[in-house]
């Protein structure tokens, strides 16, 4: 099993925050991707850095939508690229970019049978 030092992983996570995937960062730094992945999941510090890097990655990808919309002359291609970026951002950071509206009820409703019948009258 290949061992990857935490400083190299931190460097990869910094690159990831700039809009690169972790796999591409590992390739650029000549790191074993699976060893880096295991090290991230075995270390609370690296897992926290990874979570922050994923968040920054999603924000970075969304910022690319503007660049694509301005620079891409083919409208259909631009729309496809932007839709793919939005889909990815939704999957990576659903609380921010997800389109699911969820309402939570925090309380209790009590209604007796008699009250329900009276409401119908």
Contact map, one row per residue, 1 for C-alpha under 8 A:
1110000000000000000000000000000000100000000000000000000000000000000000000000000000000000000000000000000000000000000000000
1111000000000000000000000000000100100000000000000000000000000000000000000000000000000000000000000000000000000000000000000
1111100000000000000000000000000000100000000000000000000000000000000000000000000000000000000000000000000000000000000000000
0111110110000000000000000000001100110010000000000000000000000000000000000000000000000000000000000000000000000000000000000
0011111110000000000000000000000000000000000000000000000000000000000000000000000000000000000000000000000000000000000000000
0001111111000000000000000000000000000010000001000000000000000000000000000000000000000000000000000000000000000000000000000
0000111111100000000000000000000000000000000000000000000000000000000000000000000000000000000000000000000000000000000000000
0001111111110000000000000000101000000000000000000000000000000000000000000000000000000000000000000000000000000000000000000
0001111111111000000000000000000000010001000001000000000000000000000000000000000000000000000000000000000000000000000000000
0000011111111100000000000000000000000000000001001000000000000000000000000000000000000000000000000000000000000000000000000
0000001111111110000000000000000000000000000000000000000000000000000000000000000000000000000000000000000000000000000000000
0000000111111111000001001100100000000000000000000000000000000000000000000000000000000000000000000000000000000000000000000
0000000011111111100001001000000000000000000000001100100000000000000000000000000000000000000000000000000000000000000000000
0000000001111111110000000000000000000000000000000000100000000000000000000000000000000000000000000000000000000000000000000
0000000000111111111100001000000000000000000000000000000000000000000000000000000000000000000000000000000000000000000000000
0000000000011111111111001000000000000000000000000000110010000000000000000000000000000000000000000000000000000000000000000
0000000000001111111100000000000000000000000000000001111110010000000000000000000000000000000000000000000000000000000000000
0000000000000111111100000000000000000000000000000000000110010000000000000000000000000000000000000000000000000000000000000
0000000000000011111110000000000000000000000000000000000111011000000000000000000000000000000000000000000000000000000000000
0000000000000011111111011000000000000000000000000000000010000000000000000000000000000000000000000000000000000000000000000
0000000000000001001111111000000000000000000000000000000010000000000000000000000000000000000000000000000000000000000000000
0000000000011001000111111100000010000000000000000000000000000000000000000000000000000000000000000000000000000000000000000
0000000000000000000011111110000010000000000000000000000000000000000000000000000000000000000000000000000000000000000000000
0000000000000000000111111111000000000000000000000000000000000000000000000000000000000000000000000000000000000000000000000
0000000000011011000111111111100000000000000000000000000000000000000000000000000000000000000000000000000000000000000000000
0000000000010000000001111111111110010000000000000000000000000000000000000000000000000000000000000000000000000000000000000
0000000000000000000000111111111110000000000000000000000000000000000000000000000000000000000000000000000000000000000000000
0000000000000000000000011111111000000000000000000000000000000000000000000000000000000000000000000000000000000000000000000
0000000100010000000000001111111000000000000000000000000000000000000000000000000000000000000000000000000000000000000000000
0000000000000000000000000111111100000000000000000000000000000000000000000000000000000000000000000000000000000000000000000
0001000100000000000000000111111110110000000000000000000000000000000000000000000000000000000000000000000000000000000000000
0101000000000000000000000110011111110000000000000000000000000000000000000000000000000000000000000000000000000000000000000
0000000000000000000001100110001111111000000000000000000000000000000000000000000000000000000000000000000000000000000000000
0000000000000000000000000000000111111100000000000000000000000000000000000000000000000000000000000000000000000000000000000
1111000000000000000000000000001111111110000000000000000000000000000000000000000000000000000000000000000000000000000000000
0001000010000000000000000100001111111111000000000000000000000000000000000000000000000000000000000000000000000000000000000
0000000000000000000000000000000011111111100000000000000000000000000000000000000000000000000000000000000000000000000000000
0000000000000000000000000000000001111111110000000000000000000000000000000000000000000000000000000000000000000000000000000
0001010000000000000000000000000000111111111001000000000000000000000000000000000000000000000000000000000000000000000000000
0000000010000000000000000000000000011111111101100100000000000000000000000000000000000000000000000000000000000000000000000
0000000000000000000000000000000000001111111101100000000000000000000000000000000000000000000000000000000000000000000000000
0000000000000000000000000000000000000111111100100000000000000000000000000000000000000000000000000000000000000000000000000
0000000000000000000000000000000000000011111111100000000000000000000000000000000000000000000000000000000000000000000000000
0000000000000000000000000000000000000001111111110000000000000000000000000000000000000000000000000000000000000000000000000
0000000000000000000000000000000000000000001111111000000000000000000000000000000000000000000000000000000000000000000000000
0000010011000000000000000000000000000011101111111100000000000000000000000000000000000000000000000000000000000000000000000
0000000000000000000000000000000000000001111111111110000000000000000000000000000000000000000000000000000000000000000000000
0000000000000000000000000000000000000000000111111111000000000000000000000000000000000000000000000000000000000000000000000
0000000001001000000000000000000000000000000011111111100000000000000000000000000000000000000000000000000000000000000000000
0000000000001000000000000000000000000001000001111111110000000000000000000000000000000000000000000000000000000000000000000
0000000000000000000000000000000000000000000000111111111000000000000000000000000000000000000000000000000000000000000000000
0000000000000000100000000000000000000000000000011111111100000000000000000000000000000000000000000000000000000000000000000
0000000000001101100000000000000000000000000000001111111110000000000000000000000000000000000000000000000000000000000000000
0000000000000001100000000000000000000000000000000111111111000000000000000000000000000000000110000000000000000000000000000
0000000000000000100000000000000000000000000000000011111111100000000000000000000000000000000110000000000000000000000000000
0000000000000000111000000000000000000000000000000001111111110000000000000000000000000000000000000000000000000000000000000
0000000000000001111110000000000000000000000000000000111111111000000000000000000000000000000000000000000000000000000000000
0000000000000000001000000000000000000000000000000000011111111100000000000000000000000001100110000000000000000000000000000
0000000000000000000000000000000000000000000000000000001111111110000000000000000000000000100000000000000000000000000000000
0000000000000000111000000000000000000000000000000000000111111111000000000000000000000000000000000000000000000000000000000
0000000000000000001000000000000000000000000000000000000011111111100000000000000000001000100000000000000000000000000000000
0000000000000000000000000000000000000000000000000000000001111111110000000000000000001100100000000000000000000000000000000
0000000000000000000000000000000000000000000000000000000000111111111000000000000000000000000000000000000000000000000000000
0000000000000000000000000000000000000000000000000000000000011111111100000000000000000000000000000000000000000000000000000
0000000000000000000000000000000000000000000000000000000000001111111110000000000011001000000000000000000000000000000000000
0000000000000000000000000000000000000000000000000000000000000111111111000000000000000000000000000000000000000000000000000
0000000000000000000000000000000000000000000000000000000000000011111111100000000000000000000000000000000000000000000000000
0000000000000000000000000000000000000000000000000000000000000001111111110000010011000000000000000000000000000000000000000
0000000000000000000000000000000000000000000000000000000000000000111111110000011001000000000000000000000000000000000000000
0000000000000000000000000000000000000000000000000000000000000000011111111000000000000000000000000000000000000000000000000
0000000000000000000000000000000000000000000000000000000000000000001111111000000000000000000000000000000000000000000000000
0000000000000000000000000000000000000000000000000000000000000000000111111110110000000000000000000000000000000000000000000
0000000000000000000000000000000000000000000000000000000000000000000001111110010000000000000000000000000000000000000000000
0000000000000000000000000000000000000000000000000000000000000000000000011111110000000000000000000000000000000000000000000
0000000000000000000000000000000000000000000000000000000000000000000000011111111000000000000000000000000000000000000000000
0000000000000000000000000000000000000000000000000000000000000000000000000111111100000000000000000000000000000000000000000
0000000000000000000000000000000000000000000000000000000000000000000000010111111110000000000000000000000000000000000000000
0000000000000000000000000000000000000000000000000000000000000000000110011111111111000000000000000000000000000000000000000
0000000000000000000000000000000000000000000000000000000000000000000010000011111111100000000000000000000000000000000000000
0000000000000000000000000000000000000000000000000000000000000000000000000001111111110000000000000000000000000000000000000
0000000000000000000000000000000000000000000000000000000000000000100100000000111111111000000000000000000000000000000000000
0000000000000000000000000000000000000000000000000000000000000000100110000000011111111100000000000000000000000000000000000
0000000000000000000000000000000000000000000000000000000000000000000000000000001111111110000000000000000000000000000000000
0000000000000000000000000000000000000000000000000000000000000000000000000000000111111111000000000000000000000000000000000
0000000000000000000000000000000000000000000000000000000000001100100000000000000011111111100000000000000000000000000000000
0000000000000000000000000000000000000000000000000000000000000100000000000000000001111111110000001000000000000000000000000
0000000000000000000000000000000000000000000000000000000000000000000000000000000000111111111000000000000000000000000000000
0000000000000000000000000000000000000000000000000000000001000000000000000000000000011111111100000000000000000000000000000
0000000000000000000000000000000000000000000000000000000001101100000000000000000000001111111111001100000000000000000000000
0000000000000000000000000000000000000000000000000000000000000000000000000000000000000111111111011110000000000000000000000
0000000000000000000000000000000000000000000000000000000000000000000000000000000000000011111111000100000000000000000000000
0000000000000000000000000000000000000000000000000000011001000000000000000000000000000001111111000000000000000000000000000
0000000000000000000000000000000000000000000000000000011001000000000000000000000000000000111111111100000000000000000000000
0000000000000000000000000000000000000000000000000000000000000000000000000000000000000000111111111110000000000000000000000
0000000000000000000000000000000000000000000000000000000000000000000000000000000000000000000011111100000000000000000000000
0000000000000000000000000000000000000000000000000000000000000000000000000000000000000000010011111100000000000000000000000
0000000000000000000000000000000000000000000000000000000000000000000000000000000000000100110011111110000000000000000000000
0000000000000000000000000000000000000000000000000000000000000000000000000000000000000000111011111111000000000000000000000
0000000000000000000000000000000000000000000000000000000000000000000000000000000000000000010001001111100000000000000000000
0000000000000000000000000000000000000000000000000000000000000000000000000000000000000000000000000111110000000000000000000
0000000000000000000000000000000000000000000000000000000000000000000000000000000000000000000000000011111000000000000000000
0000000000000000000000000000000000000000000000000000000000000000000000000000000000000000000000000001111100000000000000000
0000000000000000000000000000000000000000000000000000000000000000000000000000000000000000000000000000111110000000000000000
0000000000000000000000000000000000000000000000000000000000000000000000000000000000000000000000000000011111000000000000000
0000000000000000000000000000000000000000000000000000000000000000000000000000000000000000000000000000001111100000000000000
0000000000000000000000000000000000000000000000000000000000000000000000000000000000000000000000000000000111110000000000000
0000000000000000000000000000000000000000000000000000000000000000000000000000000000000000000000000000000011111000000000000
0000000000000000000000000000000000000000000000000000000000000000000000000000000000000000000000000000000001111100000000000
0000000000000000000000000000000000000000000000000000000000000000000000000000000000000000000000000000000000111110000000000
0000000000000000000000000000000000000000000000000000000000000000000000000000000000000000000000000000000000011111000000000
0000000000000000000000000000000000000000000000000000000000000000000000000000000000000000000000000000000000001111101100000
0000000000000000000000000000000000000000000000000000000000000000000000000000000000000000000000000000000000000111111100000
0000000000000000000000000000000000000000000000000000000000000000000000000000000000000000000000000000000000000011111110000
0000000000000000000000000000000000000000000000000000000000000000000000000000000000000000000000000000000000000001111111000
0000000000000000000000000000000000000000000000000000000000000000000000000000000000000000000000000000000000000011111111100
0000000000000000000000000000000000000000000000000000000000000000000000000000000000000000000000000000000000000011111111110
0000000000000000000000000000000000000000000000000000000000000000000000000000000000000000000000000000000000000000111111111
0000000000000000000000000000000000000000000000000000000000000000000000000000000000000000000000000000000000000000011111111
0000000000000000000000000000000000000000000000000000000000000000000000000000000000000000000000000000000000000000001111111
0000000000000000000000000000000000000000000000000000000000000000000000000000000000000000000000000000000000000000000111111
0000000000000000000000000000000000000000000000000000000000000000000000000000000000000000000000000000000000000000000011111
